[in-house]
């Protein structure tokens, strides 16, 4: 459990301000509740939003995009020892997941994907399509 010592809370404050982790992850790392973190933010008037829902959602979506791209890269480098049915099914699920992530982001934010997001999606789709062509599934 996180003690109320200033050095520990300074570390938590720095992690929150850095914005590289979700607040749930920060709380889990330090053994505190999200309510306790919110109290500290209010009490000490940290220069951050009390509600990090939008910020945390963006981090999670970014992590999912990264995980998907890493999986595609791993599949592209894999040696084919089977017929490819299993791999093509996985690639199909990855494509579906990417489409759902984008539609969820558009629905929640009301904004269309940024040019960077669109470029990343186009690159991932191209990699998946290339692999499916190699498997002669398409």
Residue pairs with C-beta under 8 A, 6 or more apart in sequence:
1 31
1 32
2 8
2 9
2 12
2 30
2 31
2 32
8 30
9 40
9 44
11 30
12 26
12 30
12 32
12 37
12 40
13 40
13 44
13 46
15 21
15 26
15 29
16 23
16 26
16 37
16 41
16 46
16 48
16 52
17 46
17 47
17 48
19 55
19 59
20 59
21 29
21 59
22 52
22 56
22 59
22 60
23 34
23 37
23 52
23 56
24 34
24 56
26 37
27 33
27 34
27 36
27 37
38 50
40 46
41 48
41 50
42 50
49 55
54 109
57 108
61 101
61 104
61 105
64 97
64 101
65 98
65 101
65 120
68 94
68 97
68 98
68 124
69 120
69 124
71 90
71 94
72 91
72 94
72 124
72 127
72 128
72 131
73 127
75 87
75 90
75 91
75 131
76 127
76 130
76 131
78 87
80 87
80 134
80 135
84 135
84 136
84 137
87 131
87 135
88 132
88 135
88 137
91 128
91 131
91 132
94 124
94 128
95 125
95 128
98 121
98 124
98 125
102 113
102 117
102 121
105 111
105 113
105 117
106 112
106 113
113 121
129 138
132 138
